[in-house]
Amino acid sequence: MGRTSTLLLSAAAAVLAGTVPACAAWQPQKPIEFVATAGPGGGTDNLARAVQNIVTKYKLTEQPIVVVNKGGGSGAEGYVYGKASAGDPYKVIFGTSNAWQQPLVSKVAFNYTDLTPIAAMAQDEFLLWVKQDAPYKNAGDYLKAAASGEFKMGGAQSKDTDEVLTRMIEKAGKVKLTYIPFKSGAETAVQLAGGHLDSHVNNPSESLGQWRGGTQRPLCVFSPKRLPQGPKVTATEGWSDVPTCTEQGLDIKQYEQPRTVWLPGKVTPDQAAFYVDLMKKVQATPEWKDYIEKTSQVDTFLTGAELDRFIKEDLEHVKQVAGEQGWLVK
């Protein structure tokens, strides 16, 4: 058994026993702020609130936690806030790969190196969504229709993960899509339900309610294999029933988004260690497993050198796509 597995099992035992081992020398002494770098209802907001609920339920810290949304500037507001809070261990920033991708493509007042990486806690899937009554039965039908004229594709934020995927769809499907950014995936889902868009590429959690409510449906998932079997979303279908996009002729084998946690820069090693340990304890709970299953994410935990390596590899991939689009900041 690896060291990570041992730590998780130990944390799980501690949580279930109702005790909190003092694994870090530093402990918070005042309320903690969870900063979601997106609007309410999106995947980043959902993650911050899921972690808040688990920490509160199991009393993993004695201090109260409040979630605040700072999604302005495609999430830059939250990261700049973190940068400005250097040395403050009471600001915990929840984001995605936009922490390191955004400075590549936009003139923003931060870089991911201004922050202290804590962990990547999950990989979120992407699906191609259309209105429930749309005539397309699969991605192939969608691409044929999109080729006849400009389709409106919605997404959370601009020059971020959703728009990167949209441009990949254009290239793979040989179509032109008009990309319209919104503050969050939740807002994008509302716009599609209202008929203001032809499609979007939301994560599962961001459109779960709309699929269940019968206003939109997924055509395919950008994954090398179908999602794990879980509870049905509608009366007849669940995530495992959604075909992969490659099955349907859209040759994008895999596209995922990491859910990341950060502290401001210039915090102490003990302060960073406290939050690494806290997130490990969160992951050891049954509520976290429920959250992962309901949102159809991939459970993971990257920290330290592993997370640093992941970031650098992803940066190289994004540089290629951004360079093709002429987005790179000069």
ABEGO torsion letter per residue (X at the ends): XBAAAAAAAAAAAAAAAGBBBBABABBBABBBBBBBABBBGBAAAAAAAAAAAAAAAAGABABBBBBBBBABGGGAAAAAAAAAABGBAABBBBBBAAAAAAAAABBBABBAAABBBABBABBBBBBBBBBAABABABAAAAAAAAAAEBBBBBBBEBGBAAAAAAAAAAAAAGBBBBBBBBABAAAAAAAAAAGABABBABBAAAAAAAAAAGABBBABBBBABBBBBBBBABAABBAAABBBAAAAGBBBABBBBBBBBBBBBGBBAAAAAAAAAAAAAAAABAAAAAAAAAAGBBBBBBBEAAAAAAAAAAAAAAAAAAAAAGABBX
